[in-house]
Amino acid sequence: MTLRATHVLDRSITVAAGETDLFTYVYRPDTPVLESPKPYLHPIRTLGGAPVSLFRPHDHVWHKGIAWSLPHVGEHNFWGGPTYVHGKFYVQLDNNGSATHREMTALSASGDRAEVAHTLGWTSQAGAPVIEERRSLAARVVDEATWALVFDTEMTNVSGGSLAFGSPTTKGRENAGYGGLFWRGPRSFTGGAIQSPGGAGGDELRGTRAEWFGFRGRHDETGEHSTVVMVDAASNPQHPPQWFARSEEFACLCPAPFFSEELELPDGESLRFRYAVVIADGDRGEEGTELLAKQGRAVLA
């Protein structure tokens, strides 16, 4: 199946397979400052055309499909919305930073593969430099009902001082270790099955340490199912990560490298993370979801 890429200059790139737009990567969004502007993928669809992402839900308007979102980077909030402050809960501070597109370094689509790469500058709400990032996204068709995305980021601290990467849990809120590559699923996926290597379940799996997690959800209108699997590369810091996953209030997955432990990044040094996100039509069950995770590991190799 041949992939093609359509570029809306200075705005977004859409990758399609046949008649289906698999995803749109909005690399220069018009996001309000209080939502910590950053690139995101939305809408995201299966090869069969089923939507598997949600954009700017009213309960958390800073959730946008799939995005590299970090709530605590030193004093900065690159997640969006208020910041968790122990003893005060969530407080709106003047610390909503932005991750801004700088330069497109690669854009190609050939055969069953498409690639996008660019550089970004992360700045504080006041405009001071914090991080320089090199990012790439590679999409690949796996089979007639499955495709995979590889997300690769290298972040360099240019703030002039050390940066501590953390989460609300590292700041004192129990079991709220979100931050990293965050996927928000459709409303209809609420109540779906969170799939871990040890078995399927619900919100009780949050905080589990594992190489991969999946989500098996059902769509409104058609009643059909789709499966999303995220795989953490073995080379990632803190591998295997703890997972921030929800089903009861809304569907989400996040391999959270800073879930319960801060990671210090000295000035001038870099961090690299790689992930595979496997998108499949149908409910693959426990064994089928594990197979999708193996396919994700293969595309990371």
C-alpha positions in Angstrom: 0.0 0.0 0.0 1.6 3.3 -1.1 1.8 6.2 1.3 1.6 9.8 0.2 2.2 13.1 2.1 0.4 16.4 1.6 2.1 19.5 3.0 0.2 22.6 3.9 3.2 25.0 4.1 4.0 26.4 7.6 1.1 24.5 9.1 0.7 20.7 8.8 1.5 17.5 7.0 -1.1 14.8 6.2 0.0 11.2 5.5 -2.5 9.1 3.6 -2.8 5.4 2.5 -5.2 4.9 -0.4 -8.3 6.9 0.4 -7.6 7.1 4.1 -5.8 10.0 5.8 -3.8 8.2 8.5 -2.8 11.3 10.4 -2.3 15.0 10.2 0.8 16.3 12.0 0.2 19.9 12.9 3.7 21.2 13.4 2.8 24.9 13.7 -0.5 25.1 15.6 -2.5 28.1 16.6 -2.8 26.9 20.2 -3.5 29.4 23.0 -0.5 30.1 25.3 -2.2 28.7 28.4 -2.4 25.3 26.6 1.4 25.2 26.0 1.6 25.3 22.2 3.3 22.3 20.7 3.0 20.1 17.6 0.4 17.3 17.7 -1.0 14.5 15.6 -4.8 14.7 15.0 -6.9 13.3 13.5 -5.4 9.8 13.6 -7.1 6.9 11.8 -6.8 3.2 11.2 -6.2 1.9 7.7 -9.9 1.2 7.6 -10.6 4.9 8.3 -11.7 4.6 12.0 -10.8 7.7 14.1 -8.6 6.8 17.1 -7.8 10.3 18.5 -9.5 13.2 20.2 -8.7 16.9 19.9 -9.1 19.5 22.6 -11.7 17.7 24.8 -13.7 20.1 27.1 -12.4 18.3 30.2 -8.7 18.8 29.3 -8.4 21.2 26.4 -4.6 20.7 26.3 -5.0 17.1 25.2 -4.5 17.0 21.5 -4.4 13.5 19.8 -0.8 12.4 20.3 1.7 15.0 21.5 5.0 15.1 23.2 3.8 16.8 26.4 5.9 17.4 29.6 4.2 19.0 32.6 7.3 19.7 34.8 10.6 20.7 33.1 12.3 22.7 35.7 9.9 25.5 36.5 8.2 25.2 33.1 4.9 23.6 32.1 5.0 22.2 28.5 1.9 20.2 29.1 -0.7 22.9 29.2 -3.2 24.3 31.7 -2.5 24.7 35.4 0.6 23.3 37.2 0.4 20.9 40.1 1.6 22.6 43.3 1.7 20.3 46.4 -0.7 21.6 49.0 -2.5 23.9 46.6 -3.5 21.2 43.9 -3.5 22.8 40.4 -2.6 26.4 40.1 -2.5 28.5 36.9 1.0 30.0 36.8 2.8 32.1 34.2 4.9 29.1 33.1 3.2 27.7 30.1 6.0 27.2 27.6 5.9 26.6 23.9 7.6 24.1 21.5 7.9 26.0 18.3 8.8 24.7 14.8 12.1 26.0 13.4 13.1 24.1 10.3 11.8 21.2 8.2 14.7 18.8 7.7 13.1 15.9 5.9 9.8 15.1 4.2 9.3 12.1 2.0 6.8 9.4 1.1 7.8 6.3 -0.9 6.2 2.9 -1.1 4.9 1.9 2.3 6.9 4.5 4.3 6.7 8.2 5.0 9.0 10.4 7.1 8.8 13.9 8.6 11.7 15.5 10.5 12.1 19.0 11.9 13.8 21.1 14.5 12.0 22.9 17.4 12.9 25.5 20.0 11.3 25.1 23.4 10.9 28.5 25.2 9.5 29.7 28.5 6.3 31.7 28.6 8.5 34.8 28.7 10.4 33.6 25.6 13.6 32.4 27.1 15.3 29.4 25.5 14.9 26.1 27.4 15.4 23.2 25.0 16.5 22.6 21.4 14.9 19.5 19.8 15.4 17.4 16.8 12.3 15.3 16.0 11.3 12.7 13.4 8.2 10.8 12.7 8.2 7.7 10.4 5.0 6.0 9.3 5.0 2.5 7.9 2.2 0.1 6.7 2.6 -3.2 8.6 -0.2 -5.2 6.9 -3.6 -4.7 5.4 -5.2 -3.7 8.7 -2.2 -2.2 10.6 0.2 0.7 10.4 2.9 2.0 12.8 4.4 5.3 13.7 7.9 5.7 15.0 8.3 8.9 17.1 12.0 9.9 17.7 13.1 13.0 19.7 16.4 14.3 20.9 16.2 17.2 23.3 19.2 19.4 24.3 19.2 21.6 27.4 20.0 25.2 26.4 18.5 26.9 29.4 21.8 27.8 31.1 21.2 25.5 34.1 20.2 22.0 35.0 16.6 20.9 34.3 14.7 18.4 36.3 12.1 16.5 34.3 9.2 15.3 36.4 5.5 14.8 36.8 2.7 15.7 39.3 3.6 12.5 41.2 7.2 13.6 41.6 5.8 16.8 43.0 3.6 15.0 45.5 0.3 13.9 43.8 -0.1 10.2 44.1 -0.5 8.1 40.9 -0.5 11.0 38.6 2.8 10.5 36.9 1.8 11.6 33.4 4.1 13.2 30.9 5.8 12.1 27.7 4.3 10.8 24.5 0.6 11.1 25.4 -2.4 9.6 23.4 -6.0 10.7 24.1 -8.5 8.3 22.6 -12.1 9.0 21.3 -14.9 9.5 23.8 -16.4 6.2 22.8 -13.3 4.4 24.0 -14.1 5.3 27.6 -14.5 2.0 29.5 -12.4 0.1 27.0 -9.8 -2.4 27.9 -6.3 -1.4 28.8 -3.9 -4.1 27.7 -0.7 -4.8 29.5 1.8 -7.7 28.9 0.4 -9.3 32.1 -3.2 -9.1 31.0 -6.2 -6.8 30.3 -7.7 -4.5 32.9 -8.6 -0.9 33.7 -7.3 2.0 35.7 -5.8 -0.4 38.3 -3.0 -0.9 35.8 -1.8 2.7 36.0 1.7 2.9 37.3 2.6 -0.6 36.0 6.1 -0.8 34.7 6.2 -2.5 31.2 7.8 -2.4 27.8 4.4 -1.8 26.1 0.8 -1.1 26.8 -2.3 -1.2 24.5 -5.9 0.0 24.4 -8.8 -1.9 22.9 -11.7 0.4 22.2 -15.1 0.5 20.4 -16.4 3.2 18.1 -19.8 4.9 18.1 -21.9 4.7 14.9 -20.3 1.5 13.6 -19.9 -0.5 16.8 -16.5 -1.7 15.4 -13.3 -1.9 17.4 -9.8 -0.6 17.0 -6.6 -1.3 19.0 -3.7 1.1 19.8 -0.4 -0.1 21.1 2.6 2.0 22.3 6.0 0.4 22.6 8.9 1.9 24.6 12.4 1.5 22.9 14.8 -0.4 25.1 17.4 2.4 24.7 15.0 5.0 26.4 16.0 6.5 29.7 14.1 4.7 32.6 13.1 1.8 30.4 10.8 0.0 30.9 8.6 3.0 32.0 5.7 3.2 34.3 2.5 3.8 32.4 -0.1 6.5 32.9 -3.2 4.8 31.5 -6.9 5.5 32.0 -10.2 4.0 30.8 -12.8 4.9 33.4 -13.0 8.7 32.8 -11.4 8.7 29.4 -9.1 6.7 27.2 -5.4 7.5 27.3 -2.0 5.9 27.2 1.4 7.4 28.1 4.7 5.7 28.7 5.8 8.1 31.4 9.6 8.1 31.9 9.3 10.6 34.8 6.3 9.0 36.5 7.7 8.6 40.0 11.3 9.7 39.7 12.8 13.0 38.4 15.5 12.9 35.7 18.1 15.6 35.8 19.5 17.0 32.5 22.6 19.2 32.9 22.9 22.3 30.7 24.3 21.4 27.3 23.5 17.7 27.5 20.8 15.7 25.6 18.1 13.1 26.1 16.7 10.9 23.3 13.5 8.9 23.3 12.0 6.6 20.7 8.5 5.0 20.6 6.4 2.9 18.2 2.7 3.5 18.1 0.8 0.7 16.3 -2.7 1.4 15.0 -4.9 -1.5 14.1 -8.4 -2.2 12.9 -10.4 -4.6 15.1 -10.2 -5.8 18.7 -7.2 -8.1 18.6 -7.7 -9.7 22.0 -4.9 -10.3 24.4 -2.8 -12.5 22.1 -3.4 -10.2 19.1 -2.4 -7.1 21.1 0.8 -8.8 22.1 1.5 -9.5 18.4 1.0 -5.8 17.7 3.6 -5.0 20.3 6.0 -7.4 18.6 5.4 -5.6 15.4 6.1 -2.3 17.1 9.4 -3.6 18.4 10.2 -4.7 14.9 9.7 -1.2 13.4 11.9 0.3 16.2 14.8 -2.1 15.4 
